Amino acid sequence: MTKVLVTGGSGFLAAHILEILVHRGYEIVTTVRSEDKASKIRDAYPNAKLSIAIVPDIAQPDAFDEVVKIPGLDFVLHTASPFHFNWSDAKSELLDPAITGTTSILKAIKKYAPSVKRVVVTSSFVSMVSVEGLQDPNKVYNESDWNPITYEDGLNGNKVSAYRASKTVAERSAWKFVEEEKPAFDLVTICPPLVFGPRVDRLSSLSAINTSNERFVELIQGKWKDEILPSIGVNLWVDVRDVAFAHIAALEKPEAGGKRFFTVTGKFSNREIAAAARRNFPELKDKLPSEETKGGDYPPVVPGYDNSRATEILGINWIDLEKSTIDNIKSLLAASA
């Protein structure tokens, strides 16, 4: 039976990955930061072939040494990330942990888990995007694009720059490791933009929502009633279930090895999200903005995208914005009931 290690098992994305793996009959090992998170996963899948290891701090150089010694591992899906905004020193609290959090597991696998055939790492569109590209209406992003930001750029104190640098240098470090160390396994990276969609687990409160889904919480709470939140930043999105599927397909399909995948469904505006909510949730009429409400339109420039590699190799049938919005809001309403 195929055995898969999934790091960060309690995360928004990893929870969907675990659900697919369980339903497909894989033997699973997953890591979480605490026993509380472990018990929730055990309760969710009482009959699964599932074991859980506690890894309190993935930024430690030897964080994964013991868990990868579990016999018979075939694949590793590394979704865990040490990122947070509550830092004061970019080097010690964000950049170095991002690099270590990625390279430490690769080193541990090479040293202690010779049976592993492939490692799939969750990266981000942030590692592909550039400030100039976001302002270029003729730019079409694909897997050949790399963010030109450097480690040194991430030290400038700007939280956005530091975040983008951390994701970029972490992914570059992974590819560099494979190139220089030539381990027995090959590498795949998955690069999603903003990730929308429902949760697998029930939220303790709406305040616990992941950052990219905060706009949906604000929408159903009536915060867009008078003016829709501006659609600024990156106006590219993907549903979490498609990103989860991409990770599984990346380990199952031999031809995925050694490749990056830009997992993006398309463009979106907050106005389109509001319209989808209005069409499908008439009971929220008093909370939702009307057709006449201003705001939420596309910014002047939204770059293009090419998701053909993920479509063709991974076989993704992309979930559209309407369905993603419906399922997401249903999930949030259940959490707030």
Buried (B, 14 or more C-beta within 10 A) or exposed (E): EBBBBBBBBBBBBBBBBBBBBBEEEBBBBBBBBEEEBBEBBEEBBEEBBBBBBEBEEBBBEEBBBEBBEBEEBBBBBBBBBBBEEEBEEBEEBBBBBBBBBBBBBBBBBBEBBEBBBBBBBBBBBBBBBBEEBBEEEEBEBBBEBBBEBEBEBBBEEEEEBBBBBBBBBBBBBBBEBBEEEEBEBBBBBBBBBBBBBBBBBEBEEBEEBBEBBEBBBBBBBEBBBEEBBEBEEBBBBBBBBBBBBBBBBBBBBEEBBEBBBBBBBBBBBBBBBBBBBBEBBEEBEEBBBEEEBEBBEBBEEBBBBBBEBBBEBBEBEBBEBBBBBBBBBEBBBEBEE
